[in-house]
Amino acid sequence: MVGRLITIEGLDGSGKSTLVAGLVAELERRELPVTALREPGGVELAERLRDLVKDPSLEVSARAEALIYAAARAQLVGELVLPLLEAGRFVVLDRYIDSSLAYQGAGRELGVEAVAQINQFATGGLAADRTLYLRVDAATRAERIGERGEAADRLELAGDEFFKLAGDAYDELAAAEPERICVLDGAAAPEVVLAAAIDAISELLP
Ligand code: TYD
């Protein structure tokens, strides 16, 4: 039996964590085997790389940043995602390659194609079966991030232009791959987003 990889994408503040929790609860309710993971993270090496890449006191060049995310991803895929899929589980992954394409490829202006290549190497070409992209306007994002009241990490300190480029890149990726990437309204109520997400993955469910 082969599992399914469902990835959740969107800018910070688009509601990914809420959707992941809702999806997992729904799949469990249907008695389907599911594991939720986040990037960067999920395994020890990737969690440590997460601390490094988010640390505002470190200088991290754009290329180093892209490679750190790719290294964390390589370890997560090899150590956990592939074995889980081979065991027939649904894996709900909070961010995957599209995050690097949007944030490093477009936001850091490294080029989407260059970043796609290092990620092809990192993952051995493992692609998501379905990607749910939470699209959200700048005002809603700002409101949600402000409500969290947490200190900004190194990525969140990047300016508005960075997030504008990353958001536009997500839109372009979604337009280029409509079969894989389903666009959801991140500003809608959580139950509305969840219903749309279930609908978008329905053909993957038994
Ligand atoms: P996190 O706190 O998980 O943010 P979020 O809840 O928005 O996912 O931090 C992950 C940060 O790393 C987030 O700002 C997005 C960024 N990121 C990249 O720039 N490239 C990547 O490939 C990934 C996976 C994350």
Boltz pocket constraint, residues with backbone or C-beta under 6 A from the ligand:
constraints:
  - pocket:
      binder: B
      contacts: [[A, 10], [A, 11], [A, 12], [A, 13], [A, 16], [A, 38], [A, 39], [A, 40], [A, 69], [A, 94], [A, 95], [A, 96], [A, 97], [A, 99], [A, 100], [A, 101], [A, 103], [A, 104], [A, 155], [A, 156]]
      max_distance: 6.0
